[in-house]
């Protein structure tokens, strides 16, 4: 689960940094039951582009796979509008269940 959580955290925060001009933040939590929640906040309030299925994303393309990887590896994922540090923005998050 650690390798998958690291991959998902990297993809979430990379998207937040790459696609917005303001600050970004990463938050990771683990419930007593062992569910890992990973969320990245950024200053862009617009929803993320819907992920394409991994099979439709060209293997050699350098971008466009982040949310497809998250959808493929996480049990759940989503986004929600948010405000943090006085800025409007959004959280894009995912959950990994107990293995």
C-alpha angles and dihedrals in degrees: 000000000000094000092049092047090051091050093049094046090050093050094047096049092041090056091048093051097040099047102040135055099214135067123303133201136197123212126187125185136175123204123219086254090058101254111146117215117195122185136173121201124203136170098248109097093195116106118253119260110268111262119252119225109269091241090061094051112088112244094228097046112113096212142033099057101092101091091036088058091046092050091047097047105033127074091222135003137175146137137243136188113257145171122220133160088008093298129112114235143119143268118227107195145172138190132219116200130215110290 
